[in-house]
Amino acid sequence: MQEAPTINWSDFTKIEMRVGTITHAEVFREAHKPAYKLTIDFGECGFYKSSAQITKQYSLEDLPGKQVIAVLNFPPKQIANFFSECLVLGTVGEENAITLLNPDKPVPNGLRVG
């Protein structure tokens, strides 16, 4: 495993990680790798869209109502004909199976992770 460079507290505080709830999920047919298009409610921060390669661990029915943690301050990234506005966080397991990061208890949408 390659070591990441050391960051300081100031670097960490630049990352806008927040909790949101998935309100809608659909298959992203145009993506090169299997993925879903997600709409996520981040409370006062608004609604963001994201492309997520989480099809190995989650079905469409699993996702609406699920809380996730995402980075909100990356620039939008175009994936096929879709602009992903946030990066949903998860662990990367065997064969790139993603397990979503989420709070272990329900919390208000938009809370900052720190």
Biotite code that builds the C-alpha atoms (Angstrom):
import biotite.structure as struc

atoms = struc.array([
    struc.Atom([0.000, 0.000, 0.000], chain_id="A", res_id=1, res_name="MET", atom_name="CA", element="C"),
    struc.Atom([1.309, 3.427, -0.938], chain_id="A", res_id=2, res_name="GLN", atom_name="CA", element="C"),
    struc.Atom([1.481, 5.957, 1.884], chain_id="A", res_id=3, res_name="GLU", atom_name="CA", element="C"),
    struc.Atom([-0.514, 9.146, 1.443], chain_id="A", res_id=4, res_name="ALA", atom_name="CA", element="C"),
    struc.Atom([1.184, 12.445, 2.193], chain_id="A", res_id=5, res_name="PRO", atom_name="CA", element="C"),
    struc.Atom([0.669, 13.885, 5.669], chain_id="A", res_id=6, res_name="THR", atom_name="CA", element="C"),
    struc.Atom([-1.866, 16.701, 5.871], chain_id="A", res_id=7, res_name="ILE", atom_name="CA", element="C"),
    struc.Atom([-2.463, 19.253, 8.599], chain_id="A", res_id=8, res_name="ASN", atom_name="CA", element="C"),
    struc.Atom([-5.681, 20.334, 10.302], chain_id="A", res_id=9, res_name="TRP", atom_name="CA", element="C"),
    struc.Atom([-6.107, 23.232, 7.883], chain_id="A", res_id=10, res_name="SER", atom_name="CA", element="C"),
    struc.Atom([-6.036, 20.783, 4.949], chain_id="A", res_id=11, res_name="ASP", atom_name="CA", element="C"),
    struc.Atom([-8.659, 18.580, 6.582], chain_id="A", res_id=12, res_name="PHE", atom_name="CA", element="C"),
    struc.Atom([-11.032, 21.473, 7.288], chain_id="A", res_id=13, res_name="THR", atom_name="CA", element="C"),
    struc.Atom([-11.116, 22.282, 3.563], chain_id="A", res_id=14, res_name="LYS", atom_name="CA", element="C"),
    struc.Atom([-12.980, 19.015, 2.919], chain_id="A", res_id=15, res_name="ILE", atom_name="CA", element="C"),
    struc.Atom([-16.739, 19.623, 3.087], chain_id="A", res_id=16, res_name="GLU", atom_name="CA", element="C"),
    struc.Atom([-17.998, 16.182, 4.223], chain_id="A", res_id=17, res_name="MET", atom_name="CA", element="C"),
    struc.Atom([-21.681, 16.118, 5.101], chain_id="A", res_id=18, res_name="ARG", atom_name="CA", element="C"),
    struc.Atom([-24.447, 13.620, 5.855], chain_id="A", res_id=19, res_name="VAL", atom_name="CA", element="C"),
    struc.Atom([-27.322, 13.328, 3.413], chain_id="A", res_id=20, res_name="GLY", atom_name="CA", element="C"),
    struc.Atom([-30.232, 11.023, 2.682], chain_id="A", res_id=21, res_name="THR", atom_name="CA", element="C"),
    struc.Atom([-30.684, 9.367, -0.694], chain_id="A", res_id=22, res_name="ILE", atom_name="CA", element="C"),
    struc.Atom([-34.072, 10.402, -2.067], chain_id="A", res_id=23, res_name="THR", atom_name="CA", element="C"),
    struc.Atom([-33.883, 8.777, -5.505], chain_id="A", res_id=24, res_name="HIS", atom_name="CA", element="C"),
    struc.Atom([-31.765, 6.130, -7.232], chain_id="A", res_id=25, res_name="ALA", atom_name="CA", element="C"),
    struc.Atom([-31.798, 4.845, -10.793], chain_id="A", res_id=26, res_name="GLU", atom_name="CA", element="C"),
    struc.Atom([-29.578, 2.714, -13.003], chain_id="A", res_id=27, res_name="VAL", atom_name="CA", element="C"),
    struc.Atom([-26.944, 4.767, -14.851], chain_id="A", res_id=28, res_name="PHE", atom_name="CA", element="C"),
    struc.Atom([-27.238, 3.035, -18.212], chain_id="A", res_id=29, res_name="ARG", atom_name="CA", element="C"),
    struc.Atom([-24.748, 5.295, -20.023], chain_id="A", res_id=30, res_name="GLU", atom_name="CA", element="C"),
    struc.Atom([-21.870, 4.699, -17.561], chain_id="A", res_id=31, res_name="ALA", atom_name="CA", element="C"),
    struc.Atom([-18.983, 2.496, -18.702], chain_id="A", res_id=32, res_name="HIS", atom_name="CA", element="C"),
    struc.Atom([-18.884, 0.676, -15.346], chain_id="A", res_id=33, res_name="LYS", atom_name="CA", element="C"),
    struc.Atom([-22.085, -0.406, -13.534], chain_id="A", res_id=34, res_name="PRO", atom_name="CA", element="C"),
    struc.Atom([-23.362, 2.526, -11.463], chain_id="A", res_id=35, res_name="ALA", atom_name="CA", element="C"),
    struc.Atom([-26.417, 4.266, -10.095], chain_id="A", res_id=36, res_name="TYR", atom_name="CA", element="C"),
    struc.Atom([-27.462, 7.911, -10.389], chain_id="A", res_id=37, res_name="LYS", atom_name="CA", element="C"),
    struc.Atom([-28.327, 9.176, -6.904], chain_id="A", res_id=38, res_name="LEU", atom_name="CA", element="C"),
    struc.Atom([-30.180, 12.262, -5.713], chain_id="A", res_id=39, res_name="THR", atom_name="CA", element="C"),
    struc.Atom([-29.201, 13.128, -2.142], chain_id="A", res_id=40, res_name="ILE", atom_name="CA", element="C"),
    struc.Atom([-30.805, 15.593, 0.297], chain_id="A", res_id=41, res_name="ASP", atom_name="CA", element="C"),
    struc.Atom([-28.196, 17.490, 2.330], chain_id="A", res_id=42, res_name="PHE", atom_name="CA", element="C"),
    struc.Atom([-30.701, 19.631, 4.246], chain_id="A", res_id=43, res_name="GLY", atom_name="CA", element="C"),
    struc.Atom([-29.818, 23.335, 4.183], chain_id="A", res_id=44, res_name="GLU", atom_name="CA", element="C"),
    struc.Atom([-26.963, 22.570, 1.753], chain_id="A", res_id=45, res_name="CYS", atom_name="CA", element="C"),
    struc.Atom([-29.505, 21.463, -0.860], chain_id="A", res_id=46, res_name="GLY", atom_name="CA", element="C"),
    struc.Atom([-29.918, 18.466, -3.134], chain_id="A", res_id=47, res_name="PHE", atom_name="CA", element="C"),
    struc.Atom([-26.913, 17.025, -4.978], chain_id="A", res_id=48, res_name="TYR", atom_name="CA", element="C"),
    struc.Atom([-26.644, 14.371, -7.675], chain_id="A", res_id=49, res_name="LYS", atom_name="CA", element="C"),
    struc.Atom([-23.946, 11.714, -7.735], chain_id="A", res_id=50, res_name="SER", atom_name="CA", element="C"),
    struc.Atom([-22.853, 8.752, -9.803], chain_id="A", res_id=51, res_name="SER", atom_name="CA", element="C"),
    struc.Atom([-21.952, 5.837, -7.550], chain_id="A", res_id=52, res_name="ALA", atom_name="CA", element="C"),
    struc.Atom([-20.430, 2.487, -8.498], chain_id="A", res_id=53, res_name="GLN", atom_name="CA", element="C"),
    struc.Atom([-22.191, 0.651, -5.677], chain_id="A", res_id=54, res_name="ILE", atom_name="CA", element="C"),
    struc.Atom([-24.144, -1.942, -7.673], chain_id="A", res_id=55, res_name="THR", atom_name="CA", element="C"),
    struc.Atom([-22.254, -4.945, -6.235], chain_id="A", res_id=56, res_name="LYS", atom_name="CA", element="C"),
    struc.Atom([-23.443, -4.309, -2.672], chain_id="A", res_id=57, res_name="GLN", atom_name="CA", element="C"),
    struc.Atom([-26.745, -2.424, -3.085], chain_id="A", res_id=58, res_name="TYR", atom_name="CA", element="C"),
    struc.Atom([-29.936, -2.842, -5.084], chain_id="A", res_id=59, res_name="SER", atom_name="CA", element="C"),
    struc.Atom([-32.026, 0.153, -6.132], chain_id="A", res_id=60, res_name="LEU", atom_name="CA", element="C"),
    struc.Atom([-34.576, -0.755, -3.463], chain_id="A", res_id=61, res_name="GLU", atom_name="CA", element="C"),
    struc.Atom([-31.884, -0.541, -0.712], chain_id="A", res_id=62, res_name="ASP", atom_name="CA", element="C"),
    struc.Atom([-31.007, 3.082, -1.391], chain_id="A", res_id=63, res_name="LEU", atom_name="CA", element="C"),
    struc.Atom([-33.924, 5.533, -0.932], chain_id="A", res_id=64, res_name="PRO", atom_name="CA", element="C"),
    struc.Atom([-33.956, 6.663, 2.708], chain_id="A", res_id=65, res_name="GLY", atom_name="CA", element="C"),
    struc.Atom([-30.362, 5.554, 3.341], chain_id="A", res_id=66, res_name="LYS", atom_name="CA", element="C"),
    struc.Atom([-28.073, 8.124, 4.914], chain_id="A", res_id=67, res_name="GLN", atom_name="CA", element="C"),
    struc.Atom([-24.605, 8.527, 3.390], chain_id="A", res_id=68, res_name="VAL", atom_name="CA", element="C"),
    struc.Atom([-21.534, 10.688, 3.818], chain_id="A", res_id=69, res_name="ILE", atom_name="CA", element="C"),
    struc.Atom([-20.262, 12.656, 0.831], chain_id="A", res_id=70, res_name="ALA", atom_name="CA", element="C"),
    struc.Atom([-17.742, 15.326, -0.106], chain_id="A", res_id=71, res_name="VAL", atom_name="CA", element="C"),
    struc.Atom([-19.649, 18.356, -1.394], chain_id="A", res_id=72, res_name="LEU", atom_name="CA", element="C"),
    struc.Atom([-16.879, 20.711, -2.458], chain_id="A", res_id=73, res_name="ASN", atom_name="CA", element="C"),
    struc.Atom([-15.336, 18.914, -5.417], chain_id="A", res_id=74, res_name="PHE", atom_name="CA", element="C"),
    struc.Atom([-16.100, 20.499, -8.780], chain_id="A", res_id=75, res_name="PRO", atom_name="CA", element="C"),
    struc.Atom([-18.826, 18.679, -10.756], chain_id="A", res_id=76, res_name="PRO", atom_name="CA", element="C"),
    struc.Atom([-17.473, 15.758, -12.775], chain_id="A", res_id=77, res_name="LYS", atom_name="CA", element="C"),
    struc.Atom([-19.017, 14.796, -16.097], chain_id="A", res_id=78, res_name="GLN", atom_name="CA", element="C"),
    struc.Atom([-19.581, 11.079, -16.466], chain_id="A", res_id=79, res_name="ILE", atom_name="CA", element="C"),
    struc.Atom([-21.137, 10.262, -19.848], chain_id="A", res_id=80, res_name="ALA", atom_name="CA", element="C"),
    struc.Atom([-24.152, 12.591, -20.114], chain_id="A", res_id=81, res_name="ASN", atom_name="CA", element="C"),
    struc.Atom([-24.416, 13.210, -16.342], chain_id="A", res_id=82, res_name="PHE", atom_name="CA", element="C"),
    struc.Atom([-22.750, 15.680, -13.959], chain_id="A", res_id=83, res_name="PHE", atom_name="CA", element="C"),
    struc.Atom([-21.838, 14.161, -10.598], chain_id="A", res_id=84, res_name="SER", atom_name="CA", element="C"),
    struc.Atom([-21.949, 16.985, -8.024], chain_id="A", res_id=85, res_name="GLU", atom_name="CA", element="C"),
    struc.Atom([-20.611, 15.210, -4.936], chain_id="A", res_id=86, res_name="CYS", atom_name="CA", element="C"),
    struc.Atom([-18.468, 12.214, -4.030], chain_id="A", res_id=87, res_name="LEU", atom_name="CA", element="C"),
    struc.Atom([-20.288, 9.587, -1.967], chain_id="A", res_id=88, res_name="VAL", atom_name="CA", element="C"),
    struc.Atom([-17.796, 7.909, 0.372], chain_id="A", res_id=89, res_name="LEU", atom_name="CA", element="C"),
    struc.Atom([-17.350, 4.212, 0.950], chain_id="A", res_id=90, res_name="GLY", atom_name="CA", element="C"),
    struc.Atom([-14.795, 1.538, 1.626], chain_id="A", res_id=91, res_name="THR", atom_name="CA", element="C"),
    struc.Atom([-13.308, -0.303, -1.360], chain_id="A", res_id=92, res_name="VAL", atom_name="CA", element="C"),
    struc.Atom([-13.312, -4.055, -0.832], chain_id="A", res_id=93, res_name="GLY", atom_name="CA", element="C"),
    struc.Atom([-12.469, -7.090, -2.928], chain_id="A", res_id=94, res_name="GLU", atom_name="CA", element="C"),
    struc.Atom([-13.200, -6.695, -6.636], chain_id="A", res_id=95, res_name="GLU", atom_name="CA", element="C"),
    struc.Atom([-13.902, -2.982, -5.966], chain_id="A", res_id=96, res_name="ASN", atom_name="CA", element="C"),
    struc.Atom([-17.086, -3.721, -4.007], chain_id="A", res_id=97, res_name="ALA", atom_name="CA", element="C"),
    struc.Atom([-18.017, -0.421, -2.322], chain_id="A", res_id=98, res_name="ILE", atom_name="CA", element="C"),
    struc.Atom([-19.601, -0.361, 1.144], chain_id="A", res_id=99, res_name="THR", atom_name="CA", element="C"),
    struc.Atom([-21.119, 3.052, 1.867], chain_id="A", res_id=100, res_name="LEU", atom_name="CA", element="C"),
    struc.Atom([-20.045, 5.103, 4.880], chain_id="A", res_id=101, res_name="LEU", atom_name="CA", element="C"),
    struc.Atom([-22.966, 6.267, 6.996], chain_id="A", res_id=102, res_name="ASN", atom_name="CA", element="C"),
    struc.Atom([-23.737, 7.351, 10.566], chain_id="A", res_id=103, res_name="PRO", atom_name="CA", element="C"),
    struc.Atom([-24.738, 4.496, 12.854], chain_id="A", res_id=104, res_name="ASP", atom_name="CA", element="C"),
    struc.Atom([-27.764, 6.490, 14.074], chain_id="A", res_id=105, res_name="LYS", atom_name="CA", element="C"),
    struc.Atom([-30.095, 8.795, 12.101], chain_id="A", res_id=106, res_name="PRO", atom_name="CA", element="C"),
    struc.Atom([-28.898, 12.415, 12.124], chain_id="A", res_id=107, res_name="VAL", atom_name="CA", element="C"),
    struc.Atom([-30.190, 15.593, 10.459], chain_id="A", res_id=108, res_name="PRO", atom_name="CA", element="C"),
    struc.Atom([-29.256, 15.997, 6.805], chain_id="A", res_id=109, res_name="ASN", atom_name="CA", element="C"),
    struc.Atom([-26.451, 18.454, 6.222], chain_id="A", res_id=110, res_name="GLY", atom_name="CA", element="C"),
    struc.Atom([-24.488, 17.789, 9.421], chain_id="A", res_id=111, res_name="LEU", atom_name="CA", element="C"),
    struc.Atom([-20.774, 18.238, 8.835], chain_id="A", res_id=112, res_name="ARG", atom_name="CA", element="C"),
    struc.Atom([-18.391, 15.342, 9.420], chain_id="A", res_id=113, res_name="VAL", atom_name="CA", element="C"),
    struc.Atom([-15.412, 16.312, 11.525], chain_id="A", res_id=114, res_name="GLY", atom_name="CA", element="C"),
])
